[in-house]
Amino acid sequence: QLQLVESGGGLVQPGGSLRLSCAASGFSLGYYAIGWFRQAPGKEREGISCINTAGGSTIYADSVKGRFTISKDNAKNRVYLQMDSLKPEDTAVYYCARNRRYGGYGEAWYLPSEYDYWGQGTQVSVSS
């Protein structure tokens, strides 16, 4: 059964760090790009990063560029999101998702419609 499971969320002070993990089962990350999204209360789901099949190509939304780093370990079938210099506006539920394109991501990588399988989400709260 195809599944994505996020973990690593929690409460952190502004300026702190968290590392999210996305564990995939039922398919190989070696063939699909994986994206990270977030959704704050009352806001639309926002695409924040994506990584291609081999992990050599990554892309970020301007809102997290320079602070977040996406990576993947195909042997462990996991994708990670290292989040540094966290701000209160980073508070949201974070989701990982599988890009529906076989072999990589396209220019519309930030659109939820480009993804076919989603995890259940993990809450990240940034507050003093």
C-alpha positions, 0 to 999 in steps of 0.5 A: 500500500502506497503511504507517506508518513511525516514526523519531526514536528513540534513546538520551537522558539523563534530562531530555532530549528526542526528536522522533518522526515517523510517516510515513503512505503509502497513505491521507490523515491528513486523514481518520483520527486517529493514536495513539501507543503504547509498549510496555516489556519485559514490559508491555502496550502503552500508549496515550499520545496521539492526534490527530484528523483536522484536528489541533485535538483532542489527548488524552494519557495522564496518564503523559505529559501536560505533557511530550509534545506530539502534532502533525500535518502533513496536507500532509506526511502526518506525525504527530509526538510531541515528548517533553520531560523524558524519564524512565527509565520512558519507555523503550519501543518507540514505535508510531504507529497509525491509528484505525479510526474514520473522521473522529476518535477516540472515548473508547476512543482508548487501546485498541490494538483501536481501531487497524487499522494499525501501524508497526514501532516505534522504540526510545526509551531514557532512561538516564544 
